[in-house]
Amino acid sequence: MEQRTKLLDKQLLERLFSNDYAALLICNKRFVIKTISLDPAVTSDSLLGESLQDLLPEPILEGTESQAITTLTKLGIDKRVLLSSHPMEKGKSFLDRIITIQILPELDLSSGQVNEIVDDYKDTVIKNASIFLYVLNLKTKIFSEGLQNYARLLGYTVSEIKSMPDGVYSFIHPEDIPVVEEQERKLLESADRTVVPVEFRLQHKNGDWFWIQVHSTIYSRDEDGEPLIEIGSIHKMDKDREAEQALEQKDKYYRTLVENSYDCILMHDKDGFVTYISPSVTRVTGYTEEDLLGKSLEGFIYEDDREDASYNLRYVAENPGASSVVERRIRHKNGDILWIESRLANHLDDPDIQGVTINFHVITGRKEAEEEIHRLANYDTLTGLANRHLLQTCLSRDIESCASKNSKLALMYVDLDRFKQINDTLGHSTGDHLLQSVSAFMKKCLRTGDTLARVGGDEFAIVLPNIDSPQAQAIAERLLRYLKNPIKAGPHRVQTGASIGISMYPDHSENAEDLFRFADMAMYSAKSDRNRFQFFRRKFSQQETKRRLVEKKLKVAIAERHLHLFFQPRVDMNSGKIHSVEALCRWDDPETGSIPPNIFIPIAEETGLIHELSQLVMQMVCQQLVDWHNTGIDVPIALNLSVKDLKYFDLVQNLGVIINQYGVSGKMLEIEVTESAAMTDVVNSVKVLNQLQEFGIKVSIDDFGKGYSSLAYLSQLPVDNLKIDKYFVSRLSPNFKDHMINHNIIKTIVSLAQSLNLKTVAEGIETPNQYNILKALGCQMGQGMFFYHPMPADQLAKLLQREARLAKNTVNQ
């Protein structure tokens, strides 16, 4: 719109500004959309947005008159003005007309010269008008009326025009003669008084070409019906043919882009019927215009997705300006199922579009990669069972379900007896076959809805929702009866056995981690006698007492600021330079000594102390940034937030207060949240992380790969970095059977991060082999003992100062 308006402004300056106008108003069909002021009495925004219905007299509005003398109370002045309406060419622009405003001179109504002045003014307007009437004698090809105006328009004298061989036709552009002849044919065939319009070019005496618009009608015919007299009007147009050709070229350019785009474009009307498809739709889906135009999209969508898709299509179509980005499946014309990512936008109110647009591209490969990551990260490759990460998700889900039904749940921890001896004596292959046989049998013992997972080398866990203790005991006894008998393991039959620990929800705990820990405690108790099961008992939980003591001391430690920070550098994998540091909270208790984070942080999360702890860490990080800055060190610091921090309503406000209090830049901070925390409540996570980024704070997804992040959600999160979970890094050594699986997981994560324009950070790098593999896979940053141990602030400051000196010396050399 701005480009077209600028073009009009330039044209108007050449044609209109030579007259004494106070203002020009550029209008669409309903409103004034731009004001060009030439007189202080009319400010540039005084009439902007004014409705033409309220502004213009009725004759101008209806098109019966092009000029009127009136007053404009909106201007706040008492002067009369001359309004002139200049209609624009229809169909070529969203603009409808140009209104010129001339402030009329004040007249002394008692003066006898008023009529004379008004007549003179009207004569001046008529002489300078860009439109005039003519009467054409078709035999002589000369105007009997309007010839003087025609001559002035062309720069010739009347006598010069009369001497031309073709009279008034002598100045028509050769390319436009067929257009004029076509108009004359229509006039010949039309009834008298029928007006036929035409547009063509005339050549001025100076050689310039310009456009005119002619409206003609036959006034008189001879006895044979041949026209004798033609009456009409001539209007000189401000038609910039070069600009028009440029617009046509641009339209062709964009149409070419659309028709050759890899993205597919569909459009449907308010009733859901397809009105347009781009050629790429046919290339990608096999459907042609004949298959889709005028039809509903329902048959185009995969059956299982149709209900959701129909709701989404209706929602967008019924809400002006609405848009939606979704992933769903469609059927190729040959029957194949394709995953697509589509963006729907409602343009029904846009007169130039009048439809709902759908842009989509195929993401089948990406979805397959997602599923592969999900499989690799959540399932055991040997047995096909859920792994520990997926087990935790299922356990939490089933606890919530049982809580809503007021029912119980059992968690079993199963450890095979003598498994190490079988591996050592018969080989790992036999051990693998044994695990597969045991897994297959245990699946048969379970109900639909139960979850079986492999959580270690020879350890399994089973989640049994909606079950009581006697029923759980019956399943445990059945498992033990089978496992104490010889089991086929490849070419061998081996005898093993198992120890089973059982914890119950809500009898023993309502917390998933407690249930897991309690089942593990009970299993170790059962293992003392082998091939038996044991329910959890409170006497197993001496650690519970320790936990309560830690909780009590933690409250005091936070209140009295007894915690401190260590910092572990992140290193650029290519240059080896320190890029940033991660703040790690440490606690040295005066009575018991150092208490590791994996002890006190879970307790802080369970008890709600995590909010106070996180706020204290934020304050210590900001203070450290200030201290380092004062010594000439500026390095970004990353700190961790838990899932409960993200749900804390005062989180962003508190962080803003701390940043302002210490006067640090948000660009020097980075927030790390775990993948599971970010995906627990995606809508809230997007909101909170967006607010953090408004401060300039970077965001990293920590422990990436442990959970399952749909790329549809991950692409919505305002994330800068993905931190690859150290579990995958730790198993890159050929000593691990699954080292290639972990290699492929990391490769896929790096590739996905690159496609989303994110950086990757590998955690827990401890060996040169791990470093070399990660660097080769394209990981940008690394962190771990291979580079630096976590260290106190003063030690890190010396390291950074030394690095800065080395860099300076290198530059000077």
N, C-alpha and C positions, 0 to 999 in steps of 0.2 A: 504493500500500500504506500509506503513512504517513497519508494522509487517512482511510482506512477504520479504521486502528488508533486514530487519535485519536478517531474517532466512537465506537468500542467503549469506549475508556477513559472517555469521558464518561458513557456508559450504565451502565457498571459502577460508576462512582463513586456514581451515584444509587441503584442497587439493592443492591450488594454491600458497599460500604465501611461500611454501618451495622452489619454483623456484624464480629465480632472476628477478622478474617483476618490471617494473617501475610504472605501474598503472593497475587497473582493471576498465573497463567501463561496467556498467550495462545498457542495452538498451531495449527499446521496439521496435516495428517494424520500427520506423522512426527516433527516437532520442536517444541520450545518456541522461539517466535520473538520473544517479548517478555516481560519480567518486570517486574511492578509490586510493589515491596517496601513493606510497612507495618511490618515488624518488623526490628530490627537483626540478628536471628539469620539472616535470609534477605537477603543482599545482592542488589542489582538485577541483577547479572550471574552469580550463583552457579549458576543453572540454565539460563541462556541457551544455546540450541543443543543442549540435552539431548535425547537420543532418547526418545520416549514408550515405546518397547519396553523400554528399560532402567529408566524412571522409574516407570511405572504398574503396579500389580498386575494380574494376568491378567483378573479379572472386570471391572474398569473398562475395560481395553483392549478386551475383546470386547463390552462394552456390556451385559453381564448384570447388572452392579451399577453404581450411580452414585456410591457412597461406600465408602471403606475406611480402616481405621486401620492405619498402617504406620510405618516409620522411613525417613528419607532420609539415607543415609550421605554423600551428596554435600554436605550442608549442614555436615557436621563437628560435629553436635550429637547428644546422646544422647536427645533427647526424641521421643516418639511424636507423629505428626501425623495429622489427619483430612484425607484427600484427597477432594474432591468434584468430579465431572465434570459440566460444563454444556455439552451439545452445541449447536452453532450450527445455524442453518437451512441445509439442504443446497442447493447450487446457487446461492446468492446471494453467496457470498464465498469467498475462498481460505482463510478460517479454518475450523477444524473443531470446536474446543471451547475452553472456558475451564476451567482447573483452579484451584480455590481450595485454599489450604493453611491449616489452623488447627493451631496447636501446642497439644496437649492438656495439661491440668494434670497435674503429677506426683502420683501417688497412693502412699500408703503401703500396699503390698500386704498388710501384716500387719494392717491395720485392718479391722474388721468392716463399715465403712461403704463399702468399695470398690464392692460391687455396687449399693448404693443410689445412689452418686454416678454410676456409669456409667448406670444406668437413667434417672436424672434428666437426664443429658446427652443420652442417646438421645431422650428425650421432647421435650427442647428442640429438637433437630435436626429431628425429625419435624414438630413444630408449626410450625416456621419454614420448612419445605421449600416450594419453589415448585411441587411436584407432589403430587397426592393421588389416591386411588382413589375411585370412586363406584359406587353401585348405583342404577339409575333404574327406578322403576315407571312404565312408559309410559302407563298409564291415568290416574294422578294427576299425572304430570309433576313428581314430587317425588323427590328422592334419599332412599332409605331408609338409605343409608350415604354419608358424605362431605358431608352437607348443612351441617354446622357449618363445615367447611373452605371450602365454597363461599360460605357467608354471610360468613365473615371475608375471603375474597378480594374480595367485592363491597362490603363495608362495611355490610351489612344484618344484621339479626337473623334467626334461623331463623324466627321467627313471621312476620316481614314477608315473607319469601320464600314461605312456605306460603300467605299470603293473596293472592299475586299471581294474576291470572286464568290466565296461561300457565305458572305455576310457574317452574321453572328456565329455561324458554325466554324469559321476559319481558325479559331483559336483552340479547338479541342485536341487533346493529346491523342496521337495516332492509336495508342493501345486502348483508348477508351471509346473510340468511334463505334465498335460493336455494341457497347453498353447503351450508347445513345440511340443507335438504330433499334435495339430491342425495346427501348422505352417508346419510341415512335410507333413500333408495330403494335404494342399494347394499347397505345392511345387510339390508333386506327381501328382496332377491333373493339374498343370499349364504347360504352354508351356515353353520350354527352354529359358533361359535368362530373365525369369520373376522374379523380385526381390520381396520377401515376407519378411516383417519386423516382429520382435517379441521382446518382453521385458520379461526378467525373472531374477531370482536371482541365484547367485552362492555362494558357501561357500568357504571362504579362509581357508588356513591351520590352522590359529589361531582360527577358529570357527566363525568368523564374516560373516555375509551375506551382499552381495552388489548386486546392479542391473547392468545388462548389456543390451545393445540394439544391436540386431543382424539383419543384412540385408543379405539374402541368395538367391542364385539362383542355379538351377541344371545345371551343365556343361556337364555331360556325363551320358548316360543310356546304359543298356545292350539290347540284342535283344528283350527281353520281355517288354522293356520300364521302367524297374526298375532303379532308380537312382544309379549311381556309384560314381560320383564325385560331391561334393558341394563346391561352392566358395562363400565367403562372407566376411563381416567385423564385428568386435566386438568392441563396444564402451562402456567403463566403464562409467556409469551414476552417477551423483551426486544426486541420487534420494533418498530422505529421506522419507521412507515409513511411519514412525511415524508421520511426519509432514503432509504427504498427508492424512493419516487417521484422523488427527486432523482437517484438512480443511474439509474433508468429514463430520466429526462429527459436525463441526460448521455450515456447509451448512444445515445439517439435523436439527440442533437446530433452525436456523433462519427460515427454511421452516416450522417447527412446530409452531414457534411463529406466522408466517404470517397466517398459515392455521387455527389457533385457536384464532386469534385476534378478539376482538369485533369490531374493525375498519374493514371496508370493503375495499378491494383493487381491482381495475380494471386496465387494461392496454390496450391501443389501439395503432394501428400503425399510420403512417403518413396520411393515408387515412381515419382514423376515425373508422376502424373496430376493434372490441374487439379481443384481443389476449390472455387475461388471466383474470380470476376472482378467487378470494379467496373463500373458502367455506363459509365464513361469509356473502358474497353477497347473496348466496342462502338462508342462515338462515334468513337474514334481509328482503330481497325483494321478496323471493319466486322464483326468476329466476334461472334456472340451466345453466350449461355450454352449453347445447344444445340450450337453448333459446337465449344466448348472443354471444357465440364465433363466430367470422367471420361476425358479424352483426353490424350495426350502433347503436349508443346509443339513436337515436332520439325517438324510440318508448318507451324507458325506462323513458323519462322525461315527466313531466306533461305538458299538451298541452299549457297552458298560458305562460310557461317558456321556450318553445322550441327555439324561435327565439333568445332570449338573450343567452341561453345555447349554441346554435350552433355557435354564434359569438365568445363566450368565448373559446370553444373547438378549433375553427380554429385559433384564435389568439395564443393560447399556442402552438399548433402543428406547426405553421409556424414560430415561433421565438425561435431559439436554446437557451436553458437555461432559458426560460420564466417559470414563475409559477403564480398561481392565487388561491386565497382563496375566495370562494363564498358560498352563501346560496341559495338553490332553492328547488323546489318540484319535487318529482318523484312519479311514480305510482307503488304500490305494484302489484304483479302479480294477486292478488285477487281484484284489483281495488281501494284499499284504497290509499289516498294521504299521502305521508310521506315528512316531511321537512328534508333536509340533509345539513350538512356543509361539503364541499369538498375542498381538496387541489389538484390542478393539477400542474404537473411538467413535463417539456420537457426533456426527456433523450434520444431523438432519436439519438444524436451524440455519446452516450456512447455505445461502442461495446458490453458491457456486459448486456445492457438492451434493447436498440434500440426500445424505445416506449415512449408513454406519460402515466405517472402513475396518477391514481386518487385514493386518499385515502379519504374515507368519513365515517361519522357516522350520525346516526339519531338524530335530535334535535327537533322532533315534540313536546315533552314535554316542551322544553325550549321556543319554539315559542308560545305555548299556554300560558306559563307564561308571556311572553312579551305582548301578546295580552290582558291578564288579567290585567297586570299593566297599559297598555295603556287605557283600559276601565275604570279601577278604578280611574286613575289619570286624565282622560280627559273627562269623561262623568258623568252626574248627575245620581245617582242610582235610584232616585224616578221617574224621568220623562224620562230618557234615552237621554236627550238633552246634547249638548256640555256644558262643564263647562267654567269658566272664563279663565282658562289657554288655552284651545283649541280655545276659541273665539278669544283671542289675536293673535294666530297663523293664524286663518282664516282671520281675519281683515287685518293683515299685507300682507297676500298673495293676497287678493282681491284689496287692495290699489295698489300693484305693477301691477296687471293685468289691472286695470282701467287707471293707469298712461301710460301704453304702448298703450292703445286703445284711450287715450284722452277722456275717459268717466267719468261720475260722480258716486258717491257711497253715500248711505244713511246709517247712523247708528242710530238705534232706541233703546232707553232705556225705558222699560215698567215696571211700578210699579203698582201692584194691590192695589186698595183702599179697606179699611176696612178688610184687610186680618187678622190682629191681632185680631180684634173683633170676626171674624168667628172662629178662632182657640180657643179663650178663651171661647166662648159660646157653640160651637158645638163640640169642641175637635179637637185634632191634626189629627185624622184619617180623619175627614171631610175636614180639610185644605189640607191634602195630596191628597184626591180625587179631590178637586177643582183644585189644581195645575196640576194634570194629565189631567183633562178635558180641562183646558185652553191651556195646551201645545198641546194637540191633535188638537184643533181648529186652533191655530196659525200656525201649520204646514200646514193646508189646505189653509191658506191665502198666503203662500209663493210659490215662483217659484223654479224650479230646479237650484241649485247653490247658493241659499240664505242660510244663517246660522242662526239658532235659538239656543240660549243658555240660560241656567238658571244661573244667576250670583250671586244670593242671595236667601234668604228665599222666598220672593214673587216678586223678580225682575228678569226680562228677558232682553236680548239684541238681536237685530236682525241686521244682516249685509245684506244689499241689494245692490249688485254691479250692475253697468250699469243701473242706474235709475236716473231720474231727480226729482226735488222737487215736482211737481204736482203728479207724480206717487207715490212718497213716501207718500204724504199727503193722497192719495186715499186709500192706504193700512192702514194707521193709522186710518182713519175714519171707515173703515170696521171693524177693530179690536175693536174700541170703541163701535160701534153699537152692536156687539155681547156681549161684556163684560158688558154692562149696563143691559142686560136682565138676568133673573134668569138662573142659570147654575146648571145642575145636578152634585151633589158632594156626591157620595155614596147614602145613603138613603134619603138625603136632596136635596132641590133645594135652592140655595142661590143666593143673588144678591150682586154683588161686584162693578165693575167698574175699571178703570185704568187711570193712568196719563202717557203720552208718551212724551219723549223729543227726538228731532231729530237733528243730526248734519250732514253736507254734506261735502263730499270731492269733489273737492279741495276748495270749497267756504269758508269753515270755517277753515280748516287746511289740511295740507298734512301729518300730523303726526298721527299715530294710537292712541297714548295715549291722544293727544289733542282732537281728535274726541270723544273718550270715555268720557273724562272729560266734554267736551262741551255738549254732549247728556245728561249727568247726570245733569248738570246745568239747561238745558232746561226742563228736567223732573221735577225738584224741582219747577221751575217756573210754570209749568202746574199744579202741585199738589195743588197750592194755590186755584184753583177753582174746582179741581177734574173732572175726566172723560173728559179730553180734551188733545189735543196734542199741542206742542209748538216747533217751530224751534229755534235753538240757535241764540242769538243776541249778539252783541259785548258788550252790556251793562251788560251782565251776567258775563263778564270776568274781574272783578276787580283783580282777581288773576294774570291775564296776566301782569298787571303793576308791581305787586309784584315780579313776576318771572324775569322780566327784571332788576329790582333793585338788586335782589339777584345775577343775572349773573354779573352785573357790579362790585358788591362788591367782588364776588368770585375771579375775575381776580386779584384784589388788594391783597386779602388774600393769594392767592397762591404765587404771586410775592414776598410778604413781609413775607412769612412763618408765617402767623397768625394762621394756623391750628395746631392742636396737636393730639397726639394719646392717646387713652385709650386701655386697654388690658383686654380681657376676657379669663380666663383659660379654657383649655380643660382637662377633668379629665378622668383618667382610671376608667371604670365602676366597675371593680372588686376591685382594690386596693384603689381607692379614691385619688391617687396621681396625681399631675398636670403633664400632659404629654407634653403639648405645650400651646401656647397662640395665640389668634387671635388679630391682630391690627385693631382697629376701629377708623376711622378718625372723629374728632370732630372740630366744628367751633363755637367760641364765638365771635359774632360781637359786637364791642364796642357800637353801637347805638341801635341795636334791640335785643341783647342778643344771647342766644344759637339758632343756626339754625340747625335743625336735618338733618342727612345724607339723609333721604328719600326726602328732599327738594333740597339740593344743588348737590347731586350726579347725579340725572336725568338731572338737568340743565347743569352740566359739560359734560355729555354725549351728550346732544343735541347740545351744542355749540362747542364741540371739545376741551374744557378745560380739559377733562378727562385725556389726555396724560400727561399734565403738573402736574395735581393733583396726578396721579399714580406715576410719577417720584419723586415727593416730598415725598410721603408716603414711597417709597422704600428707599430714603435717610434717612428719620427719623427712619425707622425700622433698617437699618444697623447701624446707630449711636447708637440706643438703645442696639443692640447686643454688640457693643464694650463697651459701658458704663457698662452694666451688667457683661460682661466678666471680666472687670477690678476689679469688686467687688466680683469675684468668682462665679457668676451666669451664667449658660449656659442653656438656654431654647429656643427651636425653636420658631420662630414667623411666623404666617401665615398672608398673606395680600391678598386682593381681586383685581382681574383684571376684567374689563368689556369686553364685546364683541368687543368694538371699540379698546381696548388695544391690543387684539389678532390680529387685522388687521393692527396695526401700524407697519410700516416696520422697525423702529428703536428700537422696544421694547427690543429685546434680546440683541442687542449691547449696549443700554443704561444701561440695568441691569448689564451686564458684567462689564462695566466701573465703575458703582457704587460699585459693589462687590469688585473689585480690589482696588478702591480708599479707601475703609474703611478696607480692609484686612480681610473680614469675609469669613467664609466657606459657600458654597452654601447649605451644609447639614443642616445649621441652619435656612434655609428659606423654606417656603411652599407657593405655589401660589394656590389661590382658584379662580375657574371660574365657573359660573353658568352652569347648564346643557344646557339651551337654548343657551348660548354663545358658548359652546364647539361644539354644533351640528349645529350652523348656517352655518359654513363652515368647514366640518370635515377634508378635506385635509389640509387646512391651520392650523387648530387646532393641528393636528398630528405633522405637521412640527414644529410649534412654541413650543409646549409642549415638544417635543423631544429635541429641542435646550436648553430649560430650564433644563431638566433633565441631560444634559451634564455637567451642572454646579453642579450637585448633588442636585438640588432643587426638593422637593417633589411636587406633584400635587394632588389637591382635586377637585372633582366635587361638587359644592355647590347647594343647593336647589334641590337635586335629588328627582325625583318623580313628580315634577311640570310639566315637559315636557314629551316627549316620546323619549327615547333613544333606538334605535335598538341595540341589543347586538352585532350585526356584527360591528357596528361603535364603541360601547363602548369598545369592546375587542381590537380595533386598537389603542385607545387613550392610551398614556403612563400615566396612572393614578395610584395613590397610595391609595386614600381614596374616599369614597362616603359620603357626608354630607346629611343626611335625612332631607327633608324640615320641618321646624318647624310647618307648617300647620297640617301635619299628627300627629306630636307629641302633639300639643295642643288639638286635638280632641280624645285623648285616654280615656278621662274620660267617665264613663257610663252616664253622664248627656247629652252627645251628642248621637243622634239617630244613627249616622254613626260611632260610636266608634269602632265597630268590623270591619267595612270596612277598617278604617285607621289602625287598628291592623294588618289586613291581608296584607295591602299594605307594612307596615314596615317589616313584617315577610318575604314577598317575596323579598324586596330589600336586606335585610340582607342575605338571602339565595343566591341571585344572586351575591352579593359581595363576599361571600365565594367561590362560584364556579369560580369567576374570580381572586381569591387570592387578594382581596382588603379589606381594613379595613373600618368600618363604624363609622360615628360620628353623633350623634343625636343632633340637635339644639333646643334651646328653651325649655329645661327641666325646669319645674317650680314646680312640685309637687312630693312627694314621690311615688305616684301611677304611674306617668309617668316613673320615674326612675326604679321602680321595674319591670314594663312591659318590658321596653327596655333592661334591664339587662337580663331578662329571655329569650328574643328573640335572645340574642347573640350579641347585639350591643356592640362594644368594647370601644368607647369613648363617653363622653357626655359633653354638654356645655349649660349653662343656669343659670337662677337666683336660681335654686335649689342648685347649687354649689357656684357660685360666680357672683356678679355683675361686669360689666366692671369697671375698676379702673385705676387710673393714674400709671405711671411706678414706682414711689417711693413706693407707697402702695403695689404694686405687689411684689416689691423687698423684702420688709419686710416679706411678706407672704411666698415667696420662701425660704428666709433664715431661717424662723422659721420651715418650712417643712424639710429643710436639716438638721437642728439641731435635730429634732425629729427622723429622719431616722438614724442619727449618734448615738443618745442615744439608740435607739432600737437595733442597731448592737452591741454596747458595752455591753448591758445587756446580 
